[in-house]
Amino acid sequence: MHGRFIKADMRERGRARIWAGVVAVLGTALALLFAASASGLIDDDAYIFLRYAQNLADGRGLAFNPGEPSAGVTSILWVLVLAAARWLTGADVLRLTQIIGAGCFGAALGVLVTTVADSGQRLTVAVLSGVLAALSPVFVCQAVSGMEVSLNLLLVALAVAWIARAPNRSALASGLAFLVRPDNVVLAPALAMARADRRWRTMAIAGLAMGALGLPWAWYCYRIGGSLLPPTRVGKLLVFLPGWYGLATGDLGHLPFASRVDLAARALLRVETIFTQGQARVLLLWLALLPFGLTRVGRRLRAPLLLFLLSALAYAWAFPLVKLRYFVHLLPWLIPVALAGVDGRVSPKLRRGVYVALLLLFIGLSARALPRYRAWVSCEGTK
């Protein structure tokens, strides 16, 4: 009897991995089709990464201007990945960034499908979550924007997927994610909360991985600019603080505590612009269904949502600039939690009709939106 249950479980896992592969191919193909629909990139910031990667690959060092070493990128791992691809293939770095971005996007959706299935949800919920994410223009657009979004999505997905059965690999993925964006430091407590036991050990291992992998980059930043972090934060504050909050960058560190709390609260209120401007408004559907699914999923599927909350709080306090790109790698995880609520509360007779309607809705949305998605505002939601 016990052997039959084990065999059935293995068959179910095998089916989940086959469907994960299908979803991965679908996500990659849709992203590549979108990237091929027009020349160039929708995000001008991406050209900074391309310039650094091309100079590094061509032997001119880690620099925007050859001969002038600098640390003007937030995501050093994305630069290294692009530079390695350029060095190995000699291909145009602009096309490489879109191909790699599409591949990471598809792989991340495949990981999402297996994680949802392994977390006890029905395979239908797992596969539909991946397919609907692949058909969401807001995710497809960001995947091939030239930015680090899709690599971030993949590494965070791996950290979540491995937390239950392979905590050391989860810690490694967390450390690499830290090199993609420093704000991923909040992955450590988020993953610890995903564990039923050994929470402090989980957080410590993830923190050590981040420290060990991040040390060389921190040393380089300090040697070049006198700071352990790249100066990109200061540059963005110089641009956006005066317009958004009427503050000079120098004022931020000298605000009284009460004023700093008020500024953080105002920054948190800007989170709603992620969901109410541009094509990201489609995510409101999943937000509306989220309360129905939170009680029907385990700790692992709640971990990305906790990470979203912690990231929003960290940004509001230390870097009060809220943009879709900073959080979009976490938003696909809204879908399986919302669908888990639908799956548990809708009768089996109605479920099929609901799922077919959702699938047709997102096919139509993708067909309508993607051809017009070259406009920056439509993609980003808010600058």
C-alpha positions as CSV (number, residue, x, y, z in Angstrom):
1,M,0.0,0.0,0.0
2,H,2.8,2.4,1.0
3,G,4.7,1.5,-2.1
4,R,1.7,2.4,-4.3
5,F,1.4,5.9,-2.7
6,I,5.1,6.5,-3.3
7,K,4.8,5.5,-7.0
8,A,1.7,7.7,-7.4
9,D,3.6,10.6,-5.8
10,M,6.5,10.1,-8.2
11,R,4.2,9.9,-11.2
12,E,2.5,13.2,-10.1
13,R,5.9,14.9,-9.7
14,G,7.0,13.6,-13.1
15,R,3.9,15.1,-14.6
16,A,4.5,18.4,-12.8
17,R,8.0,18.6,-14.2
18,I,6.8,17.8,-17.8
19,W,4.2,20.6,-17.6
20,A,6.8,22.9,-16.0
21,G,9.0,22.3,-19.1
22,V,6.0,23.2,-21.3
23,V,5.3,26.4,-19.4
24,A,9.0,27.3,-19.5
25,V,9.0,26.9,-23.3
26,L,5.8,28.9,-23.6
27,G,7.2,31.8,-21.5
28,T,10.5,31.9,-23.3
29,A,8.8,31.8,-26.8
30,L,6.3,34.6,-25.9
31,A,9.1,36.8,-24.6
32,L,11.3,36.2,-27.7
33,L,8.4,36.9,-30.0
34,F,7.7,40.2,-28.2
35,A,11.5,41.1,-28.3
36,A,11.5,40.5,-32.0
37,S,8.5,42.7,-32.6
38,A,10.5,45.9,-32.6
39,S,14.2,46.9,-32.4
40,G,15.8,48.4,-29.4
41,L,14.9,48.2,-25.7
42,I,12.0,49.8,-23.8
43,D,14.1,50.8,-20.9
44,D,16.9,53.3,-21.5
45,D,18.6,52.3,-18.2
46,A,19.4,48.9,-19.8
47,Y,22.0,50.5,-22.0
48,I,24.1,51.2,-19.0
49,F,24.3,47.4,-18.4
50,L,25.0,46.8,-22.0
51,R,27.8,49.3,-22.1
52,Y,29.5,47.8,-18.9
53,A,29.0,44.2,-20.2
54,Q,30.4,45.0,-23.6
55,N,33.5,46.8,-22.3
56,L,34.2,44.0,-19.8
57,A,33.8,41.3,-22.4
58,D,36.0,43.2,-24.9
59,G,38.8,43.5,-22.4
60,R,38.3,47.2,-21.5
61,G,37.5,46.6,-17.8
62,L,34.4,47.1,-15.7
63,A,33.7,50.6,-16.9
64,F,31.1,52.7,-18.7
65,N,33.9,54.7,-20.4
66,P,37.0,52.6,-21.3
67,G,39.9,53.4,-19.1
68,E,37.7,54.8,-16.3
69,P,36.9,52.0,-13.9
70,S,33.6,52.6,-12.1
71,A,30.8,50.9,-10.2
72,G,27.8,52.5,-11.8
73,V,25.5,49.4,-11.9
74,T,23.2,48.1,-9.2
75,S,23.2,44.5,-10.6
76,I,26.8,43.3,-11.0
77,L,25.7,39.7,-11.6
78,W,23.6,40.7,-14.6
79,V,26.6,42.5,-16.0
80,L,28.8,39.5,-15.5
81,V,26.2,37.2,-17.1
82,L,25.9,39.4,-20.2
83,A,29.7,39.9,-20.4
84,A,30.3,36.1,-20.2
85,A,27.7,35.5,-23.0
86,R,29.3,38.2,-25.1
87,W,32.8,36.9,-24.6
88,L,31.8,33.3,-25.4
89,T,29.7,34.0,-28.5
90,G,30.8,37.4,-29.8
91,A,27.1,38.2,-30.5
92,D,25.5,41.6,-30.2
93,V,25.0,42.3,-26.5
94,L,21.6,43.9,-27.1
95,R,20.2,40.7,-28.6
96,L,22.0,38.6,-26.0
97,T,20.3,40.5,-23.1
98,Q,16.8,39.8,-24.6
99,I,17.6,36.1,-25.3
100,I,19.0,35.5,-21.8
101,G,16.1,37.5,-20.3
102,A,13.5,35.4,-22.1
103,G,15.3,32.2,-21.1
104,C,15.4,33.2,-17.4
105,F,11.8,34.2,-17.6
106,G,10.7,30.9,-19.0
107,A,12.9,29.0,-16.5
108,A,11.5,31.0,-13.6
109,L,7.9,30.1,-14.6
110,G,8.9,26.4,-14.8
111,V,10.3,26.6,-11.3
112,L,7.0,28.3,-10.2
113,V,4.9,25.5,-11.6
114,T,7.0,22.8,-9.8
115,T,7.0,24.7,-6.6
116,V,3.2,25.2,-6.5
117,A,2.7,21.5,-7.3
118,D,5.2,20.4,-4.7
119,S,3.4,22.6,-2.1
120,G,0.3,20.5,-2.2
121,Q,-1.8,22.4,-4.8
122,R,-3.5,20.6,-7.6
123,L,-1.5,20.3,-10.8
124,T,-4.2,22.3,-12.6
125,V,-3.6,25.2,-10.3
126,A,0.2,25.0,-10.7
127,V,0.1,24.8,-14.6
128,L,-2.6,27.5,-15.0
129,S,-0.5,29.8,-12.7
130,G,2.5,29.4,-15.0
131,V,0.5,29.8,-18.2
132,L,-1.3,32.9,-17.0
133,A,2.0,34.5,-15.9
134,A,3.4,33.7,-19.3
135,L,0.4,35.4,-20.9
136,S,0.7,38.5,-18.7
137,P,2.1,41.4,-20.8
138,V,3.5,43.2,-17.8
139,F,5.8,40.2,-17.1
140,V,6.7,39.5,-20.7
141,C,7.6,43.1,-21.2
142,Q,9.8,43.3,-18.2
143,A,11.5,40.0,-19.0
144,V,13.1,41.4,-22.2
145,S,13.5,45.0,-21.0
146,G,17.3,44.6,-20.9
147,M,17.2,45.0,-17.1
148,E,18.0,42.4,-14.4
149,V,14.3,41.6,-13.8
150,S,14.1,38.1,-15.2
151,L,17.4,36.9,-13.6
152,N,16.0,38.2,-10.3
153,L,12.8,36.4,-10.9
154,L,14.6,33.1,-11.5
155,L,17.0,33.3,-8.5
156,V,14.2,34.2,-6.1
157,A,12.1,31.4,-7.5
158,L,14.9,28.9,-6.9
159,A,15.5,30.2,-3.4
160,V,11.8,29.7,-2.6
161,A,11.7,26.3,-4.4
162,W,14.7,24.9,-2.5
163,I,13.9,26.2,1.0
164,A,12.1,23.1,2.1
165,R,14.3,20.3,0.8
166,A,17.7,21.9,-0.1
167,P,18.3,24.8,2.3
168,N,21.9,25.1,1.3
169,R,21.1,25.5,-2.4
170,S,18.4,28.0,-1.4
171,A,21.0,30.0,0.5
172,L,23.3,29.9,-2.6
173,A,20.4,31.2,-4.8
174,S,19.8,33.9,-2.1
175,G,23.4,35.0,-2.2
176,L,23.3,35.2,-6.0
177,A,20.1,37.2,-5.9
178,F,21.8,39.6,-3.5
179,L,24.3,40.3,-6.4
180,V,21.4,41.0,-8.7
181,R,19.8,43.5,-6.4
182,P,21.1,44.5,-2.9
183,D,17.5,44.8,-1.6
184,N,17.3,41.0,-1.8
185,V,19.0,41.1,1.6
186,V,15.4,40.8,2.9
187,L,15.3,37.3,1.4
188,A,17.0,35.9,4.5
189,P,14.1,36.6,7.0
190,A,11.5,35.9,4.3
191,L,12.9,32.4,3.7
192,A,13.4,31.8,7.4
193,M,9.6,32.4,7.9
194,A,8.9,29.8,5.2
195,R,10.5,27.1,7.4
196,A,8.5,25.4,10.2
197,D,11.8,24.9,12.1
198,R,15.4,26.0,12.0
199,R,14.5,29.5,11.2
200,W,17.5,31.2,12.7
201,R,19.8,28.7,11.0
202,T,18.1,29.3,7.7
203,M,18.5,33.0,8.1
204,A,22.1,32.7,9.2
205,I,23.1,30.5,6.2
206,A,21.4,32.8,3.7
207,G,23.1,35.8,5.3
208,L,26.5,34.2,5.2
209,A,26.0,33.3,1.5
210,M,25.1,36.9,0.8
211,G,28.1,38.2,2.7
212,A,30.5,35.8,1.1
213,L,29.3,36.4,-2.5
214,G,28.8,40.1,-2.0
215,L,32.2,40.8,-0.4
216,P,34.3,41.1,-3.6
217,W,31.8,43.5,-5.2
218,A,31.6,45.5,-2.0
219,W,35.4,45.7,-1.9
220,Y,35.5,46.9,-5.5
221,C,32.8,49.6,-4.9
222,Y,34.8,50.8,-1.8
223,R,38.0,50.9,-3.7
224,I,36.5,52.8,-6.6
225,G,34.1,55.1,-4.8
226,G,34.6,54.9,-1.1
227,S,31.3,53.1,-0.4
228,L,30.4,49.5,0.1
229,L,27.5,49.9,-2.3
230,P,27.4,51.3,-5.9
231,P,26.4,55.0,-6.2
232,T,23.3,54.2,-8.2
233,R,21.0,54.8,-5.2
234,V,22.4,58.4,-4.8
235,G,21.9,59.0,-8.5
236,K,18.3,58.0,-8.5
237,L,17.6,60.0,-5.3
238,L,19.1,63.1,-7.0
239,V,16.6,62.6,-9.9
240,F,13.4,61.6,-8.1
241,L,13.4,63.0,-4.6
242,P,12.9,66.7,-5.6
243,G,10.1,65.9,-8.0
244,W,8.3,63.3,-5.8
245,Y,8.7,64.7,-2.3
246,G,10.2,68.2,-2.7
247,L,13.4,67.1,-0.9
248,A,17.1,67.4,-1.8
249,T,19.2,64.3,-1.4
250,G,21.2,65.8,1.4
251,D,18.1,66.4,3.4
252,L,17.1,62.7,3.6
253,G,19.7,61.8,6.2
254,H,19.0,64.8,8.4
255,L,15.2,64.5,8.7
256,P,13.8,64.2,12.2
257,F,12.5,60.8,13.0
258,A,8.8,61.8,12.8
259,S,9.4,63.4,9.3
260,R,11.3,60.3,8.2
261,V,8.3,58.1,9.3
262,D,5.9,60.4,7.4
263,L,8.1,60.2,4.3
264,A,8.2,56.4,4.5
265,A,4.4,56.3,4.9
266,R,4.0,58.5,1.7
267,A,6.4,56.2,-0.1
268,L,4.3,53.1,0.9
269,L,1.2,54.8,-0.4
270,R,2.9,55.0,-3.8
271,V,2.9,51.2,-3.9
272,E,-0.7,51.4,-5.0
273,T,0.5,53.1,-8.3
274,I,2.1,49.8,-9.2
275,F,-1.3,48.3,-9.6
276,T,-3.4,51.2,-10.7
277,Q,-1.3,52.7,-13.6
278,G,-0.5,51.2,-17.0
279,Q,-1.0,47.6,-17.9
280,A,-0.1,46.4,-14.4
281,R,-3.7,47.0,-13.5
282,V,-4.5,43.5,-14.5
283,L,-2.8,42.4,-11.3
284,L,-5.7,43.9,-9.4
285,L,-7.6,40.7,-10.2
286,W,-5.1,38.6,-8.3
287,L,-4.9,41.1,-5.4
288,A,-8.7,41.0,-5.0
289,L,-8.6,37.1,-4.9
290,L,-5.6,37.0,-2.6
291,P,-7.4,36.9,0.8
292,F,-9.3,33.8,-0.3
293,G,-6.1,31.9,-1.0
294,L,-3.8,32.9,1.8
295,T,-5.3,30.4,4.2
296,R,-5.1,27.6,1.6
297,V,-1.4,27.7,0.8
298,G,1.6,26.8,2.9
299,R,4.5,28.8,4.1
300,R,6.5,28.4,1.0
301,L,4.0,30.0,-1.3
302,R,3.4,32.8,1.2
303,A,7.2,33.5,1.3
304,P,7.3,35.7,-1.9
305,L,4.4,37.7,-0.6
306,L,6.2,38.3,2.7
307,L,9.2,39.3,0.7
308,F,7.1,41.8,-1.2
309,L,6.0,43.3,2.1
310,L,9.5,43.4,3.5
311,S,10.9,44.9,0.3
312,A,8.2,47.6,0.3
313,L,9.0,48.5,3.9
314,A,12.8,48.6,3.2
315,Y,12.3,50.8,0.1
316,A,10.0,53.1,1.9
317,W,12.5,53.7,4.7
318,A,15.9,53.6,3.0
319,F,15.1,54.4,-0.7
320,P,11.6,56.0,-1.0
321,L,11.2,55.4,-4.7
322,V,8.6,52.9,-5.7
323,K,8.7,51.5,-9.2
324,L,7.2,48.4,-10.8
325,R,10.6,47.1,-11.8
326,Y,11.7,46.8,-8.1
327,F,8.9,44.4,-7.3
328,V,7.8,42.8,-10.5
329,H,9.9,39.6,-9.9
330,L,7.6,38.8,-6.9
331,L,4.2,39.6,-8.5
332,P,3.8,36.3,-10.5
333,W,3.5,34.6,-7.1
334,L,0.2,36.4,-6.6
335,I,-1.4,34.1,-9.2
336,P,-1.1,30.7,-7.6
337,V,-2.2,32.0,-4.2
338,A,-5.2,33.6,-5.8
339,L,-6.0,30.5,-7.8
340,A,-5.7,28.3,-4.7
341,G,-8.5,30.4,-3.2
342,V,-10.7,29.9,-6.3
343,D,-9.9,26.2,-6.4
344,G,-10.9,25.7,-2.8
345,R,-14.1,27.7,-2.9
346,V,-15.6,27.1,-6.3
347,S,-17.5,23.9,-7.0
348,P,-15.8,21.4,-9.3
349,K,-18.5,21.9,-11.9
350,L,-17.8,25.6,-12.1
351,R,-14.0,25.5,-11.8
352,R,-13.4,24.4,-15.4
353,G,-15.6,27.2,-16.7
354,V,-13.8,29.7,-14.5
355,Y,-10.3,28.5,-15.6
356,V,-11.2,28.5,-19.3
357,A,-12.6,32.0,-19.0
358,L,-9.4,33.2,-17.3
359,L,-7.3,31.5,-20.0
360,L,-9.3,33.1,-22.8
361,L,-9.1,36.5,-21.0
362,F,-5.4,36.5,-20.8
363,I,-4.9,35.2,-24.3
364,G,-7.0,38.2,-25.5
365,L,-5.1,40.6,-23.2
366,S,-1.8,39.4,-24.5
367,A,-2.8,39.6,-28.1
368,R,-4.2,43.1,-27.6
369,A,-1.5,44.6,-25.4
370,L,1.8,43.2,-26.5
371,P,1.8,44.8,-30.0
372,R,1.4,48.2,-28.3
373,Y,3.9,47.6,-25.4
374,R,6.9,49.4,-26.9
375,A,5.7,52.5,-25.1
376,W,7.6,52.9,-21.9
377,V,4.7,54.2,-19.8
378,S,2.5,51.2,-20.8
379,C,5.1,48.7,-19.7
380,E,6.5,50.3,-16.6
381,G,3.1,51.4,-15.2
382,T,4.8,54.4,-13.5
383,K,8.3,55.9,-14.0
